[in-house]
Amino acid sequence: MADAARLAILPYFRTSGLKAENKLTSGYDPVTVADREAETAMRDILQRLRPDDGIWGEEFGQVAGTSGRTWVLDPIDGTRGFVSGTPTWGVLIALSDADGPFLGMIDQPYIGERFVGAPGVAEMTGPQGKAALATRATTSLDQAILYSTFPEVGTKADRAGFEAVSAQALLTRYGMDCYAYALVAAGQIDLVIEATLNAYDVQGPIAVVQAAGGIVTDWRGGPAHQGGRILAAANAQIHAAALEILQDY
């Protein structure tokens, strides 16, 4: 599916004629032909090879299955970045059951990086070959690197919670979309804090981060696979430190 999505998307990336439609009447949430063609390509594969599984995709909604498993698809997570020409968007794929995602992939077609997490599997492939994924051991917020899509997402209250953690972090950077979760899994950063996410925005990243040794919850420490307020952390200690602050918001 990821290979098919790459083939569908890359001909449109950084092309002058690409048009983006806005899904919102207030604000900006773009969608392009690349989003739709990539999701269609993935759905075609699933309908052929996994007809009993459900599908939940950003562009074409939900189709019920009978197997108890659902493929959760975001054909281009970070379409704002895609239409801006940045290589931080990605194809997100997850396989979930009633307990949430247990297999996930973050695929960045343009730079050729693919991050995979599943039971017994935590690895990436890229221009330098294959490597294991393992999260960092940072335990103190004053040594932590934090990424977020704020202030683009969330309410004022959401942003206040994020900023309270950011004020204690060593370094805060912005606007990486799904690639920030890949960096947590790859041991490059420590935290991602977001809000108002959908299930298809986060289920693939949850499986990848967890397989690499990290933790992903909501801001109360509960399950995050339905979206909402998200805290992804490299380990239990740094997760607890950030959660202690976020719970007040």
C-alpha positions in Angstrom: 0.0 0.0 0.0 2.8 2.4 0.8 4.5 1.7 -2.5 1.3 2.3 -4.3 0.7 5.6 -2.4 4.2 6.7 -3.3 3.6 6.2 -7.0 0.3 8.1 -6.8 1.7 11.1 -4.8 5.2 11.8 -6.1 4.2 13.0 -9.6 2.3 15.9 -7.9 4.8 17.0 -5.3 6.5 20.4 -6.0 4.6 20.8 -9.3 3.5 24.3 -10.2 0.1 23.2 -11.4 -1.1 21.4 -8.2 -4.4 22.8 -7.0 -5.6 22.5 -3.4 -9.2 22.6 -2.3 -10.0 24.0 1.2 -12.2 21.6 3.3 -13.0 24.4 5.8 -15.3 27.5 5.6 -13.2 29.1 8.3 -9.4 28.3 8.4 -7.5 26.3 6.0 -7.4 22.5 5.6 -6.3 21.6 2.1 -6.9 18.5 0.1 -5.4 17.7 -3.3 -5.8 15.1 -6.1 -2.7 13.4 -4.7 -4.5 12.8 -1.4 -7.5 11.2 -3.1 -5.5 9.1 -5.6 -3.2 7.7 -2.9 -6.1 6.7 -0.7 -7.9 5.1 -3.7 -4.8 3.1 -4.5 -4.5 1.8 -1.0 -8.2 1.0 -0.8 -8.0 -1.0 -4.1 -5.3 -3.2 -2.6 -7.2 -3.8 0.6 -10.4 -4.6 -1.2 -8.4 -7.2 -3.3 -6.3 -8.7 -0.5 -8.1 -8.1 2.7 -11.8 -7.9 1.8 -13.0 -8.8 5.3 -11.2 -6.0 7.0 -12.7 -2.6 7.7 -11.2 0.6 6.2 -11.2 4.1 7.7 -9.5 6.7 5.5 -9.4 10.5 5.8 -10.7 11.2 2.3 -13.4 8.5 1.8 -14.6 7.6 5.2 -15.3 4.3 6.9 -16.2 0.9 5.4 -17.2 -1.7 8.0 -15.6 -5.1 8.0 -16.3 -8.5 9.5 -12.8 -9.6 10.7 -12.6 -7.3 13.8 -9.7 -5.4 12.2 -9.6 -2.0 10.5 -7.0 -0.4 8.3 -6.7 3.3 9.2 -5.3 5.4 6.4 -4.1 9.0 6.0 -2.8 9.3 2.4 -1.0 12.6 3.1 -0.7 13.6 6.7 0.6 17.2 6.5 -1.1 18.4 3.3 -0.3 22.0 4.3 3.4 21.0 4.2 2.8 19.0 0.9 1.4 22.1 -0.9 4.2 24.2 0.5 6.9 21.9 -0.8 8.3 20.7 2.5 9.3 17.0 2.8 7.8 16.5 6.3 4.4 15.1 5.2 3.8 11.3 5.1 1.6 8.4 4.3 0.1 6.9 7.4 -1.1 3.3 7.6 -2.3 1.4 10.7 -4.0 -1.9 11.4 -6.2 -1.8 14.5 -8.5 -4.0 16.5 -10.8 -3.1 19.4 -7.8 -2.2 21.6 -6.2 0.2 19.1 -3.4 0.0 16.5 -0.9 -2.8 16.7 0.8 -2.3 13.3 1.8 1.1 11.9 3.8 2.8 9.3 5.0 6.4 8.6 6.2 6.6 5.0 7.9 9.7 3.6 8.1 9.1 -0.2 10.2 12.0 -1.3 13.2 11.4 1.0 12.6 7.6 0.8 12.2 6.9 4.5 9.8 4.3 5.9 9.2 3.7 9.7 7.5 0.5 10.7 6.2 -0.6 14.1 4.5 -3.9 15.0 4.9 -6.7 17.6 8.5 -7.6 17.5 9.3 -5.1 14.7 10.7 -1.5 15.1 12.7 -0.5 12.1 13.2 2.1 9.4 14.6 2.0 5.9 16.0 5.0 4.1 18.8 6.3 2.0 21.4 4.9 4.4 19.8 1.5 4.5 17.9 -0.3 7.3 18.2 0.6 11.0 16.4 -0.4 14.3 14.2 2.1 15.9 14.7 2.9 19.6 13.6 5.9 21.6 15.8 8.2 23.7 16.4 7.8 27.4 15.9 11.5 28.4 14.2 11.8 31.7 14.3 15.5 32.5 12.1 18.1 30.8 15.0 20.6 30.8 16.9 18.3 28.5 13.9 17.4 26.3 13.3 18.2 22.7 9.7 18.9 21.9 7.8 19.1 18.6 4.3 20.3 17.9 2.0 21.6 15.2 0.9 24.4 17.6 -0.2 27.1 17.1 -1.9 25.7 14.0 -4.0 23.3 15.9 -6.0 23.3 19.1 -7.9 25.8 21.3 -6.4 28.5 23.4 -6.6 26.2 26.4 -4.9 23.4 24.4 -2.1 25.9 23.4 -1.7 27.0 27.1 -1.0 23.4 28.1 1.5 22.9 25.3 3.2 26.2 26.2 3.5 25.2 29.8 5.5 22.1 28.9 7.4 24.0 26.2 8.6 26.6 28.8 10.4 23.8 30.6 11.9 22.0 27.6 15.4 22.4 26.3 14.2 23.0 22.7 10.9 23.4 21.0 10.3 23.1 17.2 7.2 23.4 15.1 5.3 22.1 12.1 6.6 18.6 11.4 3.2 16.8 11.3 3.7 13.0 11.3 7.4 13.2 10.8 7.8 14.4 14.4 6.5 11.0 15.6 9.0 9.3 13.4 11.7 11.3 15.1 10.6 10.1 18.5 10.7 6.5 17.3 14.1 7.1 15.8 15.6 8.4 19.0 16.1 12.0 17.8 13.6 13.9 20.0 11.7 13.2 23.2 8.1 14.6 23.0 5.3 15.5 20.6 2.3 17.4 22.0 -0.8 18.0 19.8 -4.5 18.6 20.0 -7.7 18.2 17.9 -6.2 15.3 15.9 -8.3 12.6 14.2 -7.9 8.9 14.5 -6.3 8.6 11.1 -3.7 11.3 12.1 -2.4 9.3 15.0 -3.0 5.5 14.8 0.0 4.8 12.5 2.3 6.9 14.6 1.1 5.3 17.8 2.1 1.9 16.7 5.5 3.0 15.4 6.3 5.0 18.6 5.2 2.2 20.9 7.1 -0.5 19.0 10.3 1.6 19.4 9.8 1.8 23.2 7.8 5.0 23.5 4.4 5.9 25.0 1.4 7.7 23.4 -1.6 8.7 25.4 -4.1 11.5 25.7 -3.5 14.4 28.1 -5.0 12.4 31.0 -2.9 9.4 30.4 -5.6 7.4 28.7 -5.9 5.8 25.2 -5.2 8.1 22.3 -6.1 6.1 19.2 -9.4 8.0 18.7 -7.5 11.2 18.4 -8.0 14.4 20.4 -5.2 15.7 22.6 -2.0 13.7 22.1 1.1 13.2 24.1 3.9 11.1 22.5 6.9 10.5 24.7 10.2 8.6 24.3 9.9 6.8 27.7 7.8 6.5 30.8 9.8 9.1 32.8 9.6 11.9 30.3 6.0 11.0 29.6 5.2 11.4 33.3 6.9 14.7 33.6 5.0 16.2 30.7 1.7 14.6 31.7 1.9 16.1 35.2 1.8 19.5 33.6 -0.8 18.8 30.8 -3.3 17.3 33.3 -3.9 20.8 34.7 -5.3 21.8 31.3 
